[in-house]
Amino acid sequence: MGLATPIESIIGQKAKAPRGARRAPRLLRGARSIATPLTVTGLSGAPLARLRSAARRTRTPLLAAPAGPFGDFAVQRLVPGAAVSTGLSGGDVALGAIGTVAYRNGRSIWAFGHALDGVGRRSLLLQDAYVYTVIGNPLAIEGASSYKLAVPGHTVGTLSNDTFDAVVGRLGSPPRTVPLTVSVRDTDTGRSRTLRSQVTDERSLDLGSAAGLVADLSLSQAISEVVQAAPPTLAGSMCLSVRVRERKRPLGFCQDYFGIDGPFEDLASALSLVDGYEFGKLTPVSIEARMRVNRGLRRAYITGARVPRRVRSGTRVPVRLLLRESRGGTFSRTFLAKVPESLKPGRQILRLRGVGSGFSEESLDEVLELIIEGDGGLGGGSEGRGPRSIPALAAAVARLGNPEGVRAGFAGRGKGPVVLRTPRLLIRGQAKVAVRVVKPRGGG
């Protein structure tokens, strides 16, 4: 025996939600979600295992299905009883919730008999679905109820209303989506993988987008496919480009990384900044992330440094950094460090510190949890925080990431700028050198 939403309640909902309807974050935080699983396709191996783990900890029902049936299948007619998907993304990495059509009137479709998120107006993919089979669970064990093993199919319209009793959409024009491309190349083996998806954009409805979640999943899957292992040391570099209609140059950054947790954090942060921008119109037209990875990571430790004993403020002085390679010999690197003009004459301490991240699967899990906890991939407003102009947004995105290499400065705790970049060389440790600062020539 089961209880179902009465058909009168389902078809009583309109395909177009009232414009005055607003999202209620406090209500959502206190609400109990209907156990409609989020179905993901295009993931396998470690990326899928991490997503499942993050979903369990956030109590998000998650199903993984094959990428699609053998050979294409024809567009399905959405009639009562047919499988239907409401999609956050489509393409190589597809995310959606799959249910059943309850009623159809012309081009209008009523489905599910319960809420997706229950937030009113939506702009999601309305898709048909390919059902492999129904997995029955007569015991109704929590977290393992009966469900359709199915994958999202063709986009046939737009899901426009997400109510407590049903989801409603219309056949025809699809919603606005943003093309997302993630490419990874293994420079050691030459293997490469490119994943292309289309991500829905609900920022105008104060619901953000699924770009951060889909981008992180795509990057994780592409790395897994080209590296085909989890080596203890892995280095790389990533460039992110977000093209927007309101700016000629794209938003983005290029960064070197030791380990692969850093790229995920920076990618999620950048797309969160874009989602949360509220001070004017911003229209993303494409998102592209390109990454190169390699295993040839060397490690070295700072053993000391040599600097001229007397330095003048406002000048650059040579610093010879003494290093010992892990399980190897000693060597040195020389660079120039700036002596600030404002530095007081007398004895001062130059602090040197190696900066670089390491491999951490736990960090990737934390990134996925934070994104999933954002209402199943939904974004949200920044409540007035963050950049207040597109140039400021571009600068904030460009500043993301912790540059790898060696920091040098006279400030406490070695928080000076990165003065020596060391691709494929992870430097750890720190050193302090005492110098005597004198006034510049001609100073008073």
C-alpha positions as CSV (number, residue, x, y, z in Angstrom):
1,M,0.0,0.0,0.0
2,G,1.2,3.4,-0.8
3,L,0.0,7.0,-0.5
4,A,0.0,9.3,-3.5
5,T,-0.6,13.0,-4.1
6,P,-4.2,13.4,-5.3
7,I,-4.4,14.3,-9.0
8,E,-6.5,17.4,-8.1
9,S,-3.5,18.8,-6.2
10,I,-1.1,18.0,-9.0
11,I,-3.0,19.6,-11.9
12,G,-4.0,22.5,-9.7
13,Q,-0.4,23.9,-10.2
14,K,0.3,26.2,-13.0
15,A,3.1,25.7,-15.5
16,K,4.3,29.2,-14.8
17,A,4.9,30.1,-11.2
18,P,3.8,33.5,-10.0
19,R,6.4,36.2,-10.5
20,G,6.1,37.3,-7.0
21,A,7.1,33.9,-5.6
22,R,10.4,34.2,-3.8
23,R,12.9,31.6,-2.5
24,A,12.7,31.2,1.3
25,P,16.2,30.0,2.5
26,R,15.1,29.7,6.2
27,L,12.1,27.5,5.2
28,L,14.4,25.4,3.0
29,R,16.9,24.9,5.8
30,G,14.3,23.5,8.1
31,A,12.4,21.5,5.5
32,R,12.7,17.7,5.1
33,S,13.5,16.8,1.5
34,I,11.4,14.3,-0.4
35,A,13.6,11.3,-1.2
36,T,13.8,12.0,-4.9
37,P,17.3,10.7,-5.8
38,L,19.7,12.9,-7.8
39,T,20.8,10.8,-10.7
40,V,24.3,11.3,-12.1
41,T,25.7,9.9,-15.4
42,G,29.2,10.2,-16.8
43,L,31.1,9.4,-13.6
44,S,33.0,6.3,-12.6
45,G,35.7,5.0,-10.3
46,A,37.1,7.4,-7.6
47,P,35.1,10.5,-8.7
48,L,31.8,8.6,-8.3
49,A,32.9,7.1,-5.0
50,R,33.8,10.5,-3.6
51,L,30.5,12.0,-4.8
52,R,28.6,9.1,-3.2
53,S,30.5,9.6,0.1
54,A,29.8,13.3,0.1
55,A,26.1,12.7,-0.7
56,R,25.8,10.3,2.2
57,R,27.2,12.8,4.6
58,T,24.8,15.5,3.4
59,R,21.9,13.0,3.3
60,T,21.3,13.6,-0.4
61,P,19.9,10.6,-2.1
62,L,22.1,9.8,-5.1
63,L,21.9,7.3,-7.9
64,A,24.6,6.6,-10.5
65,A,23.6,5.2,-13.9
66,P,25.5,4.4,-17.1
67,A,26.0,7.3,-19.5
68,G,23.2,6.0,-21.8
69,P,21.8,3.1,-23.7
70,F,23.8,1.2,-26.3
71,G,23.0,3.3,-29.4
72,D,20.7,6.4,-29.3
73,F,17.0,6.1,-28.5
74,A,14.2,7.9,-30.1
75,V,12.6,11.0,-28.4
76,Q,10.0,9.7,-26.0
77,R,6.4,11.1,-25.9
78,L,5.7,12.4,-22.4
79,V,2.4,10.9,-21.6
80,P,1.0,9.9,-18.2
81,G,3.2,7.0,-16.9
82,A,6.2,8.0,-18.9
83,A,9.6,8.6,-17.3
84,V,10.7,12.2,-17.2
85,S,13.8,14.0,-15.9
86,T,14.3,17.4,-14.5
87,G,18.0,18.3,-15.3
88,L,20.6,20.6,-13.7
89,S,22.9,19.7,-16.5
90,G,23.2,17.6,-19.7
91,G,25.9,16.3,-21.9
92,D,28.9,14.2,-20.7
93,V,28.2,14.8,-17.0
94,A,24.4,14.9,-16.5
95,L,22.6,15.6,-13.2
96,G,18.9,15.3,-12.9
97,A,16.0,13.9,-10.9
98,I,13.9,11.2,-12.7
99,G,10.2,10.6,-12.0
100,T,6.9,9.9,-13.7
101,V,4.6,12.1,-15.8
102,A,1.2,12.4,-13.9
103,Y,-0.8,14.4,-16.4
104,R,-0.5,16.2,-19.7
105,N,-2.6,19.0,-21.3
106,G,-1.3,20.1,-24.7
107,R,2.3,21.3,-24.1
108,S,2.0,21.4,-20.3
109,I,3.4,18.5,-18.3
110,W,2.7,17.7,-14.6
111,A,5.1,15.2,-13.0
112,F,6.5,13.6,-9.8
113,G,3.5,14.2,-7.4
114,H,5.9,15.9,-5.0
115,A,8.4,18.7,-4.9
116,L,11.9,18.7,-6.4
117,D,13.2,21.4,-4.1
118,G,9.9,23.2,-3.6
119,V,11.2,26.7,-4.5
120,G,8.7,27.9,-7.0
121,R,9.9,29.3,-10.3
122,R,12.6,27.3,-12.0
123,S,14.5,27.2,-15.3
124,L,15.7,23.6,-15.6
125,L,16.0,21.1,-18.4
126,L,12.8,19.1,-19.1
127,Q,13.9,15.8,-20.5
128,D,12.7,12.4,-21.5
129,A,14.5,9.4,-19.9
130,Y,15.7,6.0,-20.8
131,V,14.8,3.4,-18.1
132,Y,17.0,0.4,-17.9
133,T,14.8,-1.3,-15.3
134,V,13.0,-0.7,-12.0
135,I,15.0,-1.8,-8.9
136,G,12.4,-3.2,-6.4
137,N,12.9,-3.1,-2.7
138,P,10.0,-4.7,-0.9
139,L,11.7,-4.2,2.5
140,A,11.8,-0.4,2.1
141,I,15.1,-0.1,3.8
142,E,16.0,3.5,4.4
143,G,18.2,4.9,1.6
144,A,17.4,1.9,-0.6
145,S,13.8,2.2,-1.6
146,S,12.5,1.1,-5.0
147,Y,13.7,3.3,-7.8
148,K,14.1,3.6,-11.6
149,L,17.6,2.9,-12.9
150,A,17.4,5.5,-15.6
151,V,19.3,8.2,-17.4
152,P,18.2,11.6,-18.6
153,G,17.7,11.7,-22.3
154,H,16.7,14.4,-24.8
155,T,15.8,18.0,-23.8
156,V,12.2,18.6,-24.8
157,G,11.3,21.7,-22.9
158,T,11.7,23.7,-19.7
159,L,10.8,22.8,-16.1
160,S,9.3,26.2,-15.0
161,N,7.5,25.5,-11.6
162,D,8.6,23.5,-8.6
163,T,5.8,23.2,-6.1
164,F,5.2,21.1,-3.1
165,D,2.7,18.8,-4.9
166,A,4.3,18.5,-8.4
167,V,6.8,19.9,-10.8
168,V,5.4,21.5,-13.9
169,G,6.9,22.4,-17.3
170,R,6.2,23.0,-20.9
171,L,7.3,21.3,-24.0
172,G,9.1,23.4,-26.6
173,S,11.9,25.9,-26.0
174,P,14.7,24.7,-23.6
175,P,15.9,26.9,-20.7
176,R,19.1,29.0,-20.9
177,T,22.2,26.9,-20.4
178,V,25.9,27.7,-20.3
179,P,28.4,25.5,-22.2
180,L,31.0,24.0,-19.9
181,T,34.2,22.4,-21.2
182,V,36.8,20.7,-19.0
183,S,40.0,19.3,-20.6
184,V,42.8,17.4,-18.8
185,R,46.1,16.3,-20.4
186,D,48.7,14.0,-18.8
187,T,52.0,15.4,-20.0
188,D,53.8,12.2,-19.0
189,T,51.7,9.8,-21.1
190,G,50.1,12.1,-23.6
191,R,46.6,10.9,-22.7
192,S,43.9,13.5,-22.7
193,R,40.2,13.8,-22.0
194,T,37.7,16.5,-22.7
195,L,34.2,16.6,-21.2
196,R,31.5,18.9,-22.5
197,S,28.3,19.6,-20.6
198,Q,25.5,22.2,-20.6
199,V,24.6,23.7,-17.3
200,T,21.4,25.4,-16.4
201,D,21.5,29.0,-15.2
202,E,19.0,30.1,-12.6
203,R,20.8,33.1,-11.2
204,S,18.0,35.4,-12.3
205,L,15.8,33.5,-10.0
206,D,18.2,33.8,-7.1
207,L,19.0,30.1,-7.4
208,G,22.5,30.3,-8.8
209,S,23.6,27.5,-11.1
210,A,25.0,24.0,-11.0
211,A,28.2,25.1,-12.7
212,G,30.4,24.6,-9.6
213,L,29.2,21.1,-9.0
214,V,29.3,20.0,-12.6
215,A,32.7,21.6,-13.2
216,D,34.3,19.9,-10.1
217,L,32.8,16.5,-11.1
218,S,34.0,16.9,-14.7
219,L,37.5,17.8,-13.6
220,S,37.7,14.9,-11.1
221,Q,36.4,12.4,-13.8
222,A,38.8,13.7,-16.5
223,I,41.8,13.5,-14.1
224,S,40.8,10.0,-13.1
225,E,40.6,8.9,-16.7
226,V,43.9,10.2,-17.9
227,V,46.0,9.4,-14.8
228,Q,44.3,6.1,-14.1
229,A,45.7,5.9,-10.6
230,A,46.2,7.9,-7.4
231,P,50.0,8.6,-7.3
232,P,51.4,9.9,-4.1
233,T,52.8,13.0,-5.9
234,L,51.0,14.8,-8.6
235,A,51.6,18.3,-9.9
236,G,49.7,20.3,-12.5
237,S,48.6,23.7,-13.8
238,M,45.1,24.9,-14.6
239,C,43.6,27.8,-16.5
240,L,40.0,28.9,-16.1
241,S,38.2,31.1,-18.6
242,V,34.6,32.4,-18.0
243,R,33.4,34.4,-20.9
244,V,30.6,36.9,-20.1
245,R,28.6,39.1,-22.5
246,E,29.3,42.3,-20.5
247,R,33.1,42.1,-20.8
248,K,35.5,41.6,-23.7
249,R,38.1,39.8,-21.8
250,P,37.1,36.6,-19.9
251,L,37.2,36.2,-16.2
252,G,39.7,33.7,-15.0
253,F,43.2,32.7,-13.9
254,C,46.1,30.4,-14.6
255,Q,47.8,28.7,-11.7
256,D,50.4,26.0,-10.9
257,Y,49.5,23.4,-8.3
258,F,51.4,20.8,-6.2
259,G,48.7,18.1,-5.6
260,I,45.2,18.2,-7.1
261,D,43.1,19.5,-4.3
262,G,44.0,23.2,-5.0
263,P,42.4,23.3,-8.5
264,F,39.1,22.0,-7.1
265,E,38.9,24.6,-4.4
266,D,39.8,27.5,-6.8
267,L,37.4,26.3,-9.5
268,A,34.5,26.1,-7.0
269,S,35.4,29.5,-5.5
270,A,35.6,31.2,-8.9
271,L,32.2,29.9,-10.1
272,S,30.7,30.7,-6.7
273,L,31.9,34.3,-7.1
274,V,30.2,34.4,-10.6
275,D,27.0,32.9,-9.2
276,G,26.9,35.3,-6.3
277,Y,27.5,38.5,-8.3
278,E,24.4,40.8,-7.7
279,F,25.6,44.3,-8.6
280,G,24.5,44.5,-12.2
281,K,23.8,42.2,-15.1
282,L,26.2,39.4,-15.7
283,T,25.6,36.8,-18.5
284,P,28.0,33.9,-18.7
285,V,28.3,32.6,-22.2
286,S,30.9,29.8,-21.7
287,I,33.1,28.2,-19.1
288,E,36.3,26.4,-19.9
289,A,38.9,24.8,-17.6
290,R,42.1,23.4,-19.0
291,M,44.5,21.4,-16.8
292,R,47.8,19.6,-17.3
293,V,49.0,17.0,-14.8
294,N,52.3,15.2,-14.4
295,R,54.0,12.9,-11.9
296,G,57.5,14.4,-12.1
297,L,57.2,16.3,-8.8
298,R,60.5,16.9,-6.9
299,R,60.5,17.9,-3.2
300,A,63.1,19.9,-1.5
301,Y,63.6,21.5,2.0
302,I,65.0,24.9,2.9
303,T,68.1,24.5,5.0
304,G,69.2,28.2,5.0
305,A,69.8,31.4,3.1
306,R,72.5,33.9,2.4
307,V,71.8,37.6,2.0
308,P,74.1,40.7,2.0
309,R,74.5,41.9,5.6
310,R,73.7,45.5,4.8
311,V,70.7,46.3,2.5
312,R,69.2,49.6,1.5
313,S,65.5,50.2,1.9
314,G,63.7,50.6,-1.5
315,T,66.1,48.3,-3.3
316,R,66.1,44.6,-4.4
317,V,68.8,42.4,-3.0
318,P,70.0,38.9,-4.1
319,V,69.0,36.0,-1.9
320,R,70.7,32.6,-2.2
321,L,68.3,29.9,-1.0
322,L,70.0,26.7,0.2
323,L,68.0,23.6,-0.4
324,R,68.3,19.8,0.1
325,E,66.3,17.6,-2.2
326,S,64.3,14.8,-0.7
327,R,66.5,11.7,-0.7
328,G,69.1,13.7,-2.7
329,G,71.9,16.2,-2.5
330,T,72.0,19.9,-1.8
331,F,71.6,22.8,-4.3
332,S,70.7,26.4,-4.3
333,R,68.4,28.9,-6.1
334,T,69.0,32.7,-6.3
335,F,66.3,35.3,-6.6
336,L,65.8,39.0,-5.8
337,A,63.8,40.1,-2.8
338,K,62.4,43.6,-2.3
339,V,63.4,45.7,0.7
340,P,60.4,48.0,1.4
341,E,61.0,51.7,1.4
342,S,59.0,52.0,4.6
343,L,61.2,49.5,6.5
344,K,62.9,51.2,9.5
345,P,66.7,51.3,9.6
346,G,68.4,48.9,11.9
347,R,68.3,45.1,12.4
348,Q,65.5,43.4,10.6
349,I,64.6,39.7,9.9
350,L,63.9,38.5,6.4
351,R,61.6,35.5,6.6
352,L,61.6,32.8,3.8
353,R,58.9,30.1,3.6
354,G,58.1,27.4,1.0
355,V,54.4,27.3,0.1
356,G,52.7,24.4,-1.7
357,S,49.8,22.1,-1.3
358,G,49.7,18.3,-1.2
359,F,47.4,15.6,-2.5
360,S,44.4,15.2,-0.3
361,E,41.2,13.2,-1.1
362,E,39.7,14.5,2.1
363,S,39.9,18.1,0.6
364,L,38.1,17.0,-2.5
365,D,35.3,15.5,-0.4
366,E,35.0,18.7,1.6
367,V,34.6,20.7,-1.7
368,L,31.9,18.3,-2.9
369,E,30.0,18.4,0.4
370,L,30.0,22.2,0.4
371,I,28.6,22.3,-3.1
372,I,26.0,19.6,-2.5
373,E,24.9,21.3,0.8
374,G,24.1,24.4,-1.3
375,D,20.6,22.9,-1.8
376,G,21.6,20.0,-4.1
377,G,23.8,22.1,-6.4
378,L,21.7,25.3,-6.2
379,G,23.6,28.5,-5.7
380,G,22.1,31.5,-4.0
381,G,22.7,35.2,-3.5
382,S,25.7,36.6,-1.7
383,E,23.5,38.8,0.5
384,G,25.3,41.9,-0.7
385,R,28.8,40.6,-0.1
386,G,31.5,40.2,-2.7
387,P,32.6,42.3,-5.6
388,R,30.4,45.3,-6.6
389,S,31.5,45.7,-10.2
390,I,32.5,43.4,-13.0
391,P,36.2,44.7,-13.0
392,A,36.2,44.0,-9.2
393,L,34.8,40.5,-9.9
394,A,37.4,39.9,-12.5
395,A,40.2,40.9,-10.0
396,A,38.7,38.7,-7.3
397,V,38.7,35.6,-9.6
398,A,42.2,36.4,-10.8
399,R,43.5,36.5,-7.2
400,L,42.3,33.0,-6.4
401,G,44.8,30.3,-5.5
402,N,47.9,30.2,-3.4
403,P,50.9,30.7,-5.7
404,E,53.4,27.8,-5.3
405,G,57.1,28.5,-4.6
406,V,58.9,30.6,-2.0
407,R,57.6,33.6,-0.1
408,A,59.9,36.2,1.2
409,G,59.2,39.3,3.3
410,F,59.9,41.2,6.4
411,A,56.4,40.8,7.7
412,G,55.7,38.3,10.5
413,R,55.2,34.6,9.9
414,G,56.6,34.7,6.3
415,K,53.5,36.2,4.7
416,G,55.5,38.1,2.1
417,P,54.8,37.7,-1.7
418,V,55.9,34.7,-3.7
419,V,59.3,35.8,-5.1
420,L,60.4,32.4,-6.5
421,R,58.2,30.2,-8.6
422,T,59.3,26.6,-8.8
423,P,57.3,24.5,-11.4
424,R,57.6,20.8,-10.6
425,L,59.5,21.5,-7.5
426,L,57.7,21.5,-4.1
427,I,59.7,23.5,-1.5
428,R,58.9,23.0,2.2
429,G,60.3,24.6,5.3
430,Q,61.4,28.0,6.3
431,A,64.5,30.1,7.2
432,K,65.2,33.5,8.9
433,V,68.1,35.8,8.0
434,A,69.1,38.9,10.0
435,V,70.1,41.9,7.9
436,R,71.0,45.5,8.7
437,V,68.8,48.0,6.9
438,V,70.3,51.4,6.0
439,K,68.6,54.5,4.5
440,P,68.7,54.9,0.7
441,R,71.3,57.2,-0.8
442,G,70.2,60.8,-0.5
443,G,67.8,59.9,2.2
444,G,67.3,62.4,5.1
